Amino acid sequence: MQLDSIEKALKALKNGDSIIVVDDENRENEGDLVAVTEWMHNDTVNFMATHGRGLICAPISSDIAKKLDLNPMVS
């Protein structure tokens, strides 16, 4: 398997594409789907939910979380 360079991954993200970030095979040996919300396409979240089948996480400010009455997953 060939892994792409960080530069190529950043270019893909800037183009609105999703990338898969993998950790070391001696660790969990898993991948995470990553996309930048500012540039991603409408079907990105659907793809993540359908094919990634894990948690979909998005960083938000504490002010927005308070307005939405959201609590952290872990303390």
N, C-alpha and C positions, 0 to 999 in steps of 0.2 A: 504494500500500500504506500502511495506517495502522499506526503503531507504538503500543503501549500505554505508559502512564506507568510509571515505576519503582514507584510506589505500587500500581498495579493488578497488576504482576508479583509484588510481594512478597505481596500478598493471595492471589494464586493459589497461590504456593508454600506459604503457611501453611494453605491449604485442601487440601493434598496433591496439587495439580495440577502438571504439568510445564510449563515455559515454554521458549521458544526465545530465546536471546540472540544477536543478530546483531552483527557488527562492521561497520565502514564499507565501503560499496560500492567505495571506492577502495583498500581494503586487500585482504583475502582474500575479502570478500563471502560469508562463510559463517555458518552458525548452529550453536549448540551447544544440545543439550537439557539442561536443568537441572532437578533435583528435590531436595528436602530429604528425606533418608532417614527422618528422624523422622516425617514426615507422608505419605510417598508410599504409593501403593497397591501391592498385590502384583504387578500386571502392568506396573509402570513399567519395570523392567529388561528385561523381555521386549520391550516396545515399543521401547526404546532400541536393543536388539540387532537387532530385526527391521527397523525403519524408519530408525534413525540410521546403522547399519552402520559405526560407527567405534569408537574406544576408549571404554570405559566406565570412568571414573575415580572413585575415592572416596578422600577423605583419611583416613588412619589415623595413629595415633601411632607413633613409632619403637619403642615397647615392643611393640605388637601386631605390627608388621612383623617384629621380631626373633623373636617367638614363632612366627610363621608362616614364618620363613626367607625373607622377601621382600626383594628388593633393589630400589633405585631404578631406574627406567627409564633415567635419565641421571645422570651424576655431577656 
